[in-house]
Amino acid sequence: MASSRCCCCFGFATTNIPITTTTTTITTRSYRPQFVQHMIQLQQLPPHPSNPFRHFLQHSPASSSTARLLNATSLPCTSSSSSSSSPWDDKPYELLPNGRISYLDEQDIVSFLDPPKHLIPLDPSSFNPASYLWKKIEDIPEERRRRLLSLLNPRLISRAWEIAGTRYDDPKLAVKSASNLLSHADDHALPLEFWNCRTSGGPLAIAWMKYFKKALFYSKERTYGRFIGGSLLEGISSSFIPLYFTVIREIHEVVSTEQPCDLAYEFGDGLLDLSDYPRGFPKPAKHPWPFCDQVVVYVRHLGPGVLVGQAWQEGEALEQVPTKLCGEILMVKDNSGGM
């Protein structure tokens, strides 16, 4: 059986995946149902510049002797009733047995970060993974991007950090920003931004950081922010440990690893000297441990309204060896406009 052409969507080469152009058939014994269904749906769609499978589907040889009809997974693709609109205007999805909806644009990201084992990695020089991931995040409507916090587990968040590191190989992508408040343009009229965040947690002192919120605001010609504890500690942290930080755009490298980044959040001692704060924000207070021990969060832009970061406890003592404070942090902008 001839091997299929490379599948640029995942950045992987795949072999022995015959797909016919007349019937919904595909050879798949152990592929994920979502992946199979997605391939079937993409087969039915007309060529489109945003369809990364278009080249693969147009050139994949079919083998009638091995291809089998999958009635169990052959679901119809969502399409538009208007002749002037494209089927890509409607986001394909599947209804899970538990009644929940699984959107294929979101599953694209999960599959890209955690591809099926049948796929063989392509030469990294043949495409830019960060550019593809940026485009896939951009395709997800703003109101649904926060679902990435539950879809991506800690291991995939770490993988997202690695992939975001390839953005610096693309000059056009390297200047894109996930947030207006984090871009190089200073605008006093920029509104307050809230972000939902997830990490794999850390020491007991910061166990609340598994899920938490972040706020960004502009004051005195600089961008500042604060971490807001989640669940039961949210009220306590709002009053006693506001955890303010300063956004440093001039930092472009993780000190401990020499890996590139876009900017950093420096926590310092927490005693910011600002004349005004966003409404309802508490006055600054000295950071508790470990945030008082030179904690820095290094940030990479992952996609529109999505960031990924690494938190390091670098220590005030010169002889102290920097350590990671927690796992990588996924941050998604909250477009609801409130805490």
C-alpha positions as CSV (number, residue, x, y, z in Angstrom):
1,M,0.0,0.0,0.0
2,A,1.3,3.4,-0.9
3,S,2.0,5.9,1.9
4,S,0.0,9.1,2.1
5,R,1.5,12.5,1.7
6,C,2.5,14.5,4.8
7,C,-0.2,16.0,7.0
8,C,0.9,19.5,7.7
9,C,-1.9,20.2,10.1
10,F,-0.3,18.2,12.9
11,G,3.2,18.8,11.7
12,F,3.5,15.0,11.3
13,A,3.8,12.5,8.5
14,T,1.3,9.7,8.5
15,T,1.3,6.4,6.7
16,N,-1.4,4.0,5.5
17,I,-4.5,6.2,5.9
18,P,-6.5,5.6,2.7
19,I,-9.5,7.8,2.2
20,T,-11.9,7.5,-0.7
21,T,-13.3,10.5,-2.5
22,T,-16.7,8.9,-3.2
23,T,-17.7,7.3,0.0
24,T,-16.9,8.0,3.6
25,T,-14.4,5.2,4.1
26,I,-11.2,5.1,6.1
27,T,-8.9,2.4,7.3
28,T,-8.6,2.8,11.1
29,R,-8.4,0.1,13.6
30,S,-6.9,2.0,16.5
31,Y,-7.3,5.7,15.7
32,R,-9.2,8.0,18.0
33,P,-12.9,8.4,17.1
34,Q,-12.5,12.1,17.1
35,F,-9.6,12.0,14.7
36,V,-11.4,9.6,12.4
37,Q,-14.5,11.7,12.4
38,H,-12.5,14.9,11.8
39,M,-10.8,13.3,8.8
40,I,-14.2,12.2,7.4
41,Q,-15.7,15.6,7.8
42,L,-12.6,17.3,6.3
43,Q,-13.0,15.0,3.3
44,Q,-16.5,16.3,2.7
45,L,-15.5,20.0,2.9
46,P,-14.5,22.0,-0.3
47,P,-10.9,23.2,-0.6
48,H,-10.3,26.1,1.7
49,P,-7.1,28.0,2.5
50,S,-7.7,27.4,6.2
51,N,-8.1,23.7,5.8
52,P,-4.7,22.2,6.6
53,F,-5.8,18.8,5.3
54,R,-6.6,20.0,1.8
55,H,-3.2,18.9,0.3
56,F,-3.3,15.6,2.2
57,L,-6.9,14.8,1.1
58,Q,-6.3,15.7,-2.5
59,H,-3.2,13.5,-2.8
60,S,-3.9,10.6,-0.5
61,P,-4.2,7.3,-2.5
62,A,-7.2,5.1,-1.7
63,S,-7.0,1.4,-1.4
64,S,-10.3,-0.3,-1.9
65,S,-9.0,-3.6,-0.7
66,T,-8.2,-2.3,2.8
67,A,-10.6,0.6,3.2
68,R,-13.7,-0.2,5.2
69,L,-16.9,1.7,5.7
70,L,-17.2,3.0,9.3
71,N,-20.9,3.4,9.8
72,A,-20.3,3.9,13.5
73,T,-18.2,7.0,13.0
74,S,-19.5,8.4,9.7
75,L,-21.3,11.4,11.0
76,P,-22.5,14.1,8.7
77,C,-20.5,17.3,8.6
78,T,-22.2,20.5,9.6
79,S,-22.9,22.7,6.6
80,S,-24.5,25.9,5.8
81,S,-28.0,26.0,4.1
82,S,-27.1,29.1,2.1
83,S,-25.4,28.5,-1.2
84,S,-23.3,31.7,-0.8
85,S,-21.8,30.7,2.5
86,S,-19.1,28.1,3.1
87,P,-19.5,25.0,5.4
88,W,-16.5,26.4,7.3
89,D,-18.8,29.2,8.6
90,D,-20.4,26.6,10.9
91,K,-18.0,25.1,13.5
92,P,-18.1,21.3,13.3
93,Y,-18.7,19.5,16.5
94,E,-19.8,16.2,17.9
95,L,-22.3,15.3,20.6
96,L,-20.7,13.1,23.2
97,P,-22.7,10.2,24.9
98,N,-22.9,12.3,28.1
99,G,-24.7,15.1,26.2
100,R,-21.7,17.5,26.0
101,I,-20.5,19.1,22.8
102,S,-17.0,18.5,21.6
103,Y,-15.9,21.2,19.2
104,L,-13.4,20.0,16.6
105,D,-11.5,23.3,16.5
106,E,-10.7,22.8,20.2
107,Q,-9.9,19.1,19.6
108,D,-7.5,20.2,16.8
109,I,-5.4,21.9,19.5
110,V,-5.4,18.9,21.8
111,S,-4.5,16.6,19.0
112,F,-1.7,18.9,17.9
113,L,-0.2,19.0,21.4
114,D,-0.8,15.3,21.9
115,P,-0.9,13.6,18.5
116,P,-1.9,10.0,17.8
117,K,1.1,7.7,18.1
118,H,0.7,6.6,14.5
119,L,1.9,10.0,13.3
120,I,5.6,10.4,12.6
121,P,7.2,13.9,13.4
122,L,8.0,16.0,10.3
123,D,11.2,17.9,9.9
124,P,10.7,21.0,12.2
125,S,12.2,23.2,9.4
126,S,9.3,22.4,7.1
127,F,6.7,24.4,9.1
128,N,6.4,26.5,12.2
129,P,4.4,24.8,15.0
130,A,3.8,28.0,16.9
131,S,2.3,29.7,13.8
132,Y,-0.1,26.8,13.3
133,L,-1.1,26.8,17.0
134,W,-1.7,30.6,16.9
135,K,-4.0,30.2,13.9
136,K,-5.9,27.3,15.5
137,I,-6.5,29.4,18.7
138,E,-7.5,32.4,16.5
139,D,-10.2,30.1,14.9
140,I,-11.8,29.5,18.3
141,P,-14.4,32.1,19.2
142,E,-13.3,34.3,22.1
143,E,-16.2,33.1,24.3
144,R,-15.0,29.5,24.0
145,R,-11.3,29.9,24.5
146,R,-11.5,29.5,28.2
147,R,-12.5,25.9,27.6
148,L,-8.8,25.3,26.9
149,L,-8.2,25.5,30.6
150,S,-10.1,22.2,31.1
151,L,-9.1,20.6,27.9
152,L,-5.3,20.9,28.4
153,N,-3.8,19.0,31.2
154,P,-0.5,20.0,32.9
155,R,1.5,17.9,30.5
156,L,-0.1,19.5,27.4
157,I,0.4,23.0,29.0
158,S,4.1,22.2,29.3
159,R,4.1,21.1,25.6
160,A,2.4,24.4,24.7
161,W,5.3,26.3,26.4
162,E,7.7,24.3,24.2
163,I,5.9,25.0,21.0
164,A,5.5,28.7,21.8
165,G,9.3,28.8,21.8
166,T,9.3,28.3,18.1
167,R,7.4,31.6,17.5
168,Y,10.7,33.5,17.6
169,D,11.8,31.7,14.3
170,D,9.0,33.5,12.5
171,P,9.6,37.3,12.4
172,K,6.0,38.2,11.7
173,L,4.7,35.9,14.5
174,A,7.3,37.1,17.0
175,V,5.8,40.6,17.1
176,K,2.2,39.4,17.6
177,S,0.7,39.9,21.1
178,A,-2.0,38.1,22.9
179,S,-3.0,41.2,24.8
180,N,-3.2,44.9,24.2
181,L,-1.9,45.6,27.7
182,L,1.1,43.4,27.0
183,S,2.0,44.9,23.6
184,H,4.6,47.6,23.1
185,A,2.0,50.3,22.5
186,D,1.3,52.4,25.6
187,D,-2.3,53.5,25.8
188,H,-3.7,55.1,28.9
189,A,-7.3,54.3,27.8
190,L,-6.8,50.5,27.8
191,P,-9.3,48.8,30.0
192,L,-8.7,46.4,32.9
193,E,-8.2,42.8,31.8
194,F,-9.0,39.7,33.7
195,W,-7.5,36.3,32.9
196,N,-8.3,32.7,34.0
197,C,-5.2,30.7,34.7
198,R,-4.3,27.0,35.3
199,T,-1.2,25.3,36.4
200,S,-0.2,21.9,37.8
201,G,0.2,23.5,41.3
202,G,3.2,23.6,43.5
203,P,4.2,23.7,47.2
204,L,1.5,23.7,49.8
205,A,1.9,27.4,50.2
206,I,0.7,28.0,46.7
207,A,-1.6,25.0,46.3
208,W,-4.4,27.4,45.4
209,M,-2.6,28.2,42.2
210,K,-4.0,25.2,40.4
211,Y,-6.8,27.5,39.2
212,F,-6.7,31.2,39.8
213,K,-7.3,34.6,38.1
214,K,-5.0,37.3,37.0
215,A,-5.7,41.0,36.4
216,L,-3.7,43.4,34.2
217,F,-4.0,47.2,34.4
218,Y,-2.2,50.3,33.2
219,S,-0.9,53.0,35.6
220,K,1.9,55.5,35.6
221,E,3.0,54.6,32.0
222,R,3.5,51.0,32.9
223,T,1.5,47.8,33.0
224,Y,0.9,46.1,36.3
225,G,-1.1,43.1,37.5
226,R,-2.0,40.8,40.3
227,F,-2.7,37.2,41.0
228,I,-6.1,36.5,42.6
229,G,-6.5,33.2,44.5
230,G,-9.2,30.8,43.4
231,S,-12.0,29.1,45.3
232,L,-12.1,29.6,49.1
233,L,-8.9,31.7,49.2
234,E,-10.1,34.3,46.8
235,G,-11.6,36.6,49.4
236,I,-8.6,36.1,51.7
237,S,-6.1,36.9,49.0
238,S,-8.1,39.9,47.8
239,S,-7.7,41.5,51.3
240,F,-4.4,40.3,52.7
241,I,-2.2,39.0,49.8
242,P,-3.1,41.0,46.7
243,L,0.1,39.7,45.0
244,Y,0.8,42.6,42.7
245,F,3.5,42.4,40.1
246,T,5.1,44.6,37.5
247,V,5.2,43.7,33.8
248,I,8.7,43.9,32.4
249,R,8.7,44.0,28.6
250,E,12.5,44.4,28.4
251,I,13.1,40.8,29.6
252,H,13.4,38.4,26.7
253,E,15.1,35.4,28.3
254,V,14.5,33.0,31.1
255,V,17.5,33.6,33.4
256,S,17.9,30.0,34.6
257,T,17.5,28.3,31.2
258,E,18.5,31.0,28.7
259,Q,15.3,30.2,26.8
260,P,13.6,33.0,25.0
261,C,10.4,34.7,26.2
262,D,8.4,37.8,25.4
263,L,8.2,39.5,28.8
264,A,8.1,38.8,32.5
265,Y,6.1,39.4,35.6
266,E,8.3,40.6,38.5
267,F,6.7,40.3,41.9
268,G,9.4,42.0,44.0
269,D,8.3,42.8,47.5
270,G,4.8,43.7,46.5
271,L,4.9,47.2,47.8
272,L,4.0,49.1,44.7
273,D,4.1,52.9,44.8
274,L,1.1,53.8,42.7
275,S,-1.3,56.7,43.2
276,D,-4.3,54.9,42.0
277,Y,-5.5,51.3,41.5
278,P,-8.5,49.8,39.7
279,R,-11.7,50.1,41.6
280,G,-12.1,47.6,44.4
281,F,-8.4,46.6,44.4
282,P,-6.8,46.5,47.9
283,K,-3.7,48.5,48.8
284,P,-0.4,46.8,48.2
285,A,1.1,44.6,51.0
286,K,4.3,42.8,51.4
287,H,4.3,39.5,49.6
288,P,4.2,36.3,51.7
289,W,6.7,33.5,51.1
290,P,7.5,32.3,48.4
291,F,6.5,35.4,46.4
292,C,8.8,37.6,48.5
293,D,11.8,35.5,47.3
294,Q,12.3,37.1,43.9
295,V,9.6,35.3,42.0
296,V,9.5,35.9,38.3
297,V,6.9,34.6,35.8
298,Y,8.3,34.4,32.3
299,V,5.6,34.7,29.6
300,R,5.2,33.7,26.0
301,H,2.4,34.7,23.7
302,L,0.6,31.5,22.5
303,G,-2.4,32.9,20.6
304,P,-5.0,35.7,20.7
305,G,-6.0,36.0,24.3
306,V,-3.9,33.1,25.4
307,L,-0.5,33.1,27.2
308,V,1.7,30.4,28.7
309,G,4.3,31.0,31.4
310,Q,6.9,29.6,33.7
311,A,7.2,30.7,37.3
312,W,10.7,30.7,38.9
313,Q,11.8,31.4,42.5
314,E,15.2,33.0,41.8
315,G,15.9,33.9,45.4
316,E,17.4,37.0,47.0
317,A,20.6,35.2,48.1
318,L,23.4,35.2,45.5
319,E,24.2,31.6,46.2
320,Q,20.6,30.4,45.9
321,V,19.9,28.1,43.0
322,P,16.8,29.2,41.1
323,T,14.0,26.6,41.2
324,K,10.6,26.4,39.3
325,L,7.9,27.5,41.6
326,C,5.2,25.4,39.8
327,G,4.4,23.8,36.5
328,E,3.8,25.8,33.4
329,I,0.9,28.3,33.6
330,L,-1.8,28.6,31.0
331,M,-3.6,32.0,30.9
332,V,-6.7,32.7,28.9
333,K,-8.3,36.1,28.7
334,D,-11.7,36.4,30.3
335,N,-14.0,38.3,27.8
336,S,-16.9,38.5,30.2
337,G,-15.4,41.7,31.7
338,G,-15.5,40.8,35.4
339,M,-13.8,39.0,38.2
